[in-house]
């Protein structure tokens, strides 16, 4: 029973790795395009602000994608909870310190920083759209065909 559960979790992790890799590739693409766009339109300070925001979420996403599967497979729930909380709070404090330094001391513009922070959300949304478009939904297709023929008649 235990071996079967562990094997299914490892298989689910292998299924998720292409998703994570795809989101990270989109994240890198969005970072390159955003930095290039801000360099051309607004200058170096806006590009650096966007890059810092993007790198913060990139780092947080990579750490989370590496730590969560190991915590799910782990049998010690107390160690898993402690490890997850420690990871979460340490990343939260580090992110807060970096944002504080960038906004208060370096006087970086806030809008590109927020846009950089939202690039991971865009990567996830684009993956969802890709998944919906590329997945064959036979049940939904037949339902739409049946309901549209009922409406037409």
PyMOL commands that set and color helices and strands:
alter all, ss='L'
color gray80, all
select helices_A, chain A and resi 2-41+44-73+77-105+110-117+119-134+138-152
alter helices_A, ss='H'
color red, helices_A
deselect
rebuild
show_as cartoon
